Amino acid sequence: MRLMDEQYTKTPFYGCLRMTAQLRRQGYAVNHKRVQRLMQVMDIQAIYPKRRTSIADKGHKVYPYLLRNLTITRPNQVWSADITYIRMLRGFMYLVAIIDWYSRYVVAWQLSNTLDGRFCLDTLKQSLAQGRPEIFNTDQGVQFTAQAFTSCLEGAGIRVSMDGRGRAFDNIFIERLWRSVKYEDIYLHEYATVPELEKGLERYFMFYNYERLHQSLSYQVPAEVHLGSFDSPLLNNKVSSILTGLWS
């Protein structure tokens, strides 16, 4: 699963058959049925236009895709959420994150050892304590189509948008976030325990939001775009204090 995670992060367009062939080229005697089963456990699938295989909540309301031809011009216009598999030296966890499309700012995140939708709902509530987007976009996975999740959004006056079938790159910004998280933190540190992983991710997301320059943001950091400039000495001191504590 470690090798599969690294390969998928590098080539997210690899499906079961390509993943099986790649593992065999590396000397692992695996068949496609085992690879398919492990990919289901990891909650990963090839990213390319195809029939969507994500399992939606039974009887869930079908929400339209609201981002077609939409120009993103400001923070809190569109947020999106997604889940990724995080490997450790022993075992694995799942990570959900909510990101603002315009600023790339990670509004909230949380770890779970299962794909139960509760941790996604808790993360949503945490994010809504900080602000409100106009539109919230997800795929049609069961965690996001659950009535509890969509009702929370609608109750906050937020328009719900869901990726259409075959729309492979609707959540491309958060897919890029996963690549950054894994290459810049997870693969470098080889976390052994959940507390270590949680502390490491807290440190990384602070770095990502407040220090990591983005070319697409004209070499600003996400917090500058999302929250405003860092001209305030109070804000500067607060961020500096947090980062110093996390990196020490």
C-alpha positions in Angstrom: 0.0 0.0 0.0 2.9 2.3 0.6 4.2 1.8 -2.9 0.7 2.2 -4.3 0.2 5.4 -2.5 3.5 6.9 -3.8 2.7 5.7 -7.3 -0.8 7.1 -7.2 0.4 10.4 -6.0 2.9 10.5 -8.9 0.5 9.2 -11.5 -3.2 9.6 -10.4 -4.4 8.5 -13.8 -3.2 4.9 -13.1 -6.1 2.6 -12.7 -6.1 -1.0 -11.3 -4.5 -2.6 -14.4 -1.7 0.0 -14.8 -1.1 -0.1 -11.0 -0.8 -3.9 -11.2 1.6 -3.7 -14.1 3.7 -1.1 -12.4 4.0 -3.2 -9.2 4.9 -6.3 -11.3 7.7 -4.3 -13.0 9.1 -3.6 -9.5 9.2 -7.3 -8.8 6.0 -7.7 -6.8 3.9 -10.8 -7.7 0.4 -9.3 -7.4 -2.8 -9.8 -9.3 -5.3 -7.1 -10.4 -7.9 -8.4 -7.9 -5.7 -7.7 -4.9 -4.7 -4.3 -6.3 -8.3 -3.4 -6.9 -9.2 -4.4 -3.3 -6.4 -2.3 -1.9 -7.3 0.7 -4.0 -10.8 0.4 -2.6 -9.5 0.3 1.0 -7.3 3.4 0.2 -10.3 5.1 -1.4 -8.4 5.9 -4.6 -9.4 5.6 -8.2 -7.8 6.7 -11.5 -8.5 10.3 -12.4 -9.6 10.5 -16.0 -13.0 11.0 -17.7 -15.0 7.8 -17.0 -18.1 6.5 -15.4 -17.9 7.6 -11.8 -17.5 4.7 -9.4 -17.8 6.6 -6.1 -20.7 5.3 -4.0 -23.2 8.0 -3.2 -25.5 8.0 -0.2 -28.5 5.8 -1.0 -31.3 7.9 -2.1 -29.4 11.2 -1.8 -30.6 14.3 -3.5 -28.8 15.0 -6.8 -27.2 18.4 -6.7 -26.2 20.2 -9.9 -22.6 21.1 -10.8 -22.4 24.9 -10.3 -18.9 25.6 -11.4 -19.2 25.2 -15.2 -17.8 28.4 -16.8 -17.7 30.1 -13.4 -14.9 32.6 -13.0 -13.4 32.5 -9.5 -12.6 36.0 -8.5 -12.6 36.2 -4.7 -12.0 34.3 -1.4 -15.0 32.4 0.0 -16.6 32.2 -3.4 -16.0 28.4 -3.7 -14.8 25.9 -1.2 -14.3 22.2 -1.8 -13.6 19.1 0.2 -11.9 15.8 -0.4 -10.5 12.8 1.4 -7.1 11.1 0.9 -5.2 8.1 2.2 -2.3 8.8 4.5 0.2 6.0 5.1 2.4 5.7 8.2 5.2 3.3 9.1 2.5 1.0 10.7 -1.0 1.4 9.5 -2.7 4.3 7.8 -5.3 7.1 8.3 -7.7 9.1 6.2 -7.4 12.9 5.9 -10.2 15.2 4.9 -9.5 18.9 4.0 -11.6 21.9 3.0 -9.9 24.4 0.7 -10.8 27.8 -0.7 -10.4 27.7 -4.5 -9.4 31.3 -5.0 -6.7 31.6 -2.3 -5.7 27.9 -1.9 -6.1 28.4 1.8 -6.8 25.2 3.8 -9.8 26.2 6.0 -10.0 23.0 8.0 -8.7 19.5 8.1 -9.1 16.3 10.2 -7.8 12.7 10.5 -9.8 9.5 10.9 -9.0 5.8 11.0 -12.3 5.0 9.1 -14.2 6.5 6.2 -17.2 7.1 8.4 -18.8 10.4 7.4 -18.7 11.8 10.9 -15.2 13.2 10.6 -16.1 15.0 7.4 -19.2 16.6 9.1 -17.1 17.7 12.1 -14.5 19.3 9.7 -17.3 21.1 7.9 -18.6 22.5 11.1 -15.1 23.6 12.1 -14.7 25.4 8.8 -18.1 27.1 9.1 -17.0 28.6 12.4 -14.4 30.6 10.4 -16.5 31.8 7.4 -19.1 30.9 4.8 -18.5 30.2 1.1 -21.1 31.0 -1.5 -20.7 27.5 -3.1 -19.4 24.2 -1.6 -18.2 21.6 -4.2 -17.5 17.9 -3.6 -17.6 14.6 -5.4 -20.5 12.2 -5.0 -18.8 10.1 -2.3 -21.1 8.8 0.5 -19.5 11.1 3.1 -20.5 14.2 1.2 -23.9 13.1 -0.2 -25.1 12.2 3.3 -28.1 14.2 4.4 -26.4 15.4 7.5 -23.6 16.9 5.5 -25.7 18.6 2.8 -28.3 19.7 5.4 -25.5 21.5 7.3 -24.5 23.4 4.1 -28.1 24.3 3.2 -28.8 25.4 6.7 -25.9 27.8 6.5 -27.3 29.3 3.2 -24.6 27.7 1.1 -25.2 26.4 -2.4 -24.3 22.8 -2.8 -22.4 21.7 -6.0 -21.4 18.2 -6.9 -19.1 16.9 -9.6 -20.9 15.5 -12.6 -20.2 12.0 -13.8 -17.1 11.8 -15.9 -15.9 15.2 -14.7 -12.4 14.1 -13.6 -10.7 17.3 -12.7 -13.5 19.3 -10.9 -11.6 19.1 -7.7 -8.1 19.8 -9.2 -7.1 22.3 -6.6 -7.4 19.9 -3.7 -5.8 17.1 -5.7 -2.7 19.5 -6.1 -2.9 20.0 -2.3 -2.7 16.3 -1.7 0.4 16.0 -3.9 2.1 18.9 -1.9 1.2 17.4 1.4 2.6 14.0 0.6 5.8 15.0 -1.2 6.6 17.9 1.1 5.7 16.2 4.4 4.4 12.6 4.6 7.0 10.9 2.4 9.8 12.9 4.1 8.9 12.1 7.7 7.6 8.5 7.8 5.3 9.1 10.8 5.1 6.1 13.1 2.1 7.1 15.3 -1.1 9.0 15.0 -0.1 11.7 17.4 3.2 12.2 15.4 1.2 12.4 12.2 -1.3 14.8 13.6 1.4 17.1 15.0 3.3 16.9 11.7 0.2 17.8 9.6 -0.6 20.7 11.9 2.9 22.0 11.3 2.7 21.5 7.6 -0.7 23.2 7.1 0.5 26.2 9.1 3.5 26.3 6.7 1.3 25.8 3.7 -1.1 28.6 4.7 1.3 31.1 6.1 4.7 30.6 4.5 4.6 28.5 1.3 4.7 30.8 -1.8 2.4 30.0 -4.7 3.2 30.9 -8.2 -0.5 31.0 -9.1 -1.0 33.6 -6.4 1.8 35.8 -7.8 4.2 34.4 -5.1 2.0 35.3 -2.2 1.0 32.8 0.5 -2.6 31.6 0.8 -3.3 33.4 4.1 -2.4 36.8 2.5 -5.0 36.3 -0.2 -7.6 34.7 2.0 -7.3 36.8 5.1 -5.8 40.0 3.8 -2.3 41.3 4.0 0.2 40.8 6.8 0.7 44.5 7.4 -0.8 44.2 10.9 2.0 43.8 13.5 -0.4 41.9 15.7 -1.1 39.4 13.0 2.6 39.1 12.1 3.5 38.4 15.8 0.7 35.8 16.2 1.6 33.9 13.1 5.3 34.1 13.9 4.7 32.8 17.4 2.6 29.9 16.1 5.1 28.8 13.5 8.0 29.1 15.9 6.3 26.9 18.4 5.4 24.3 15.8 8.8 24.1 14.1 10.7 24.0 17.4 
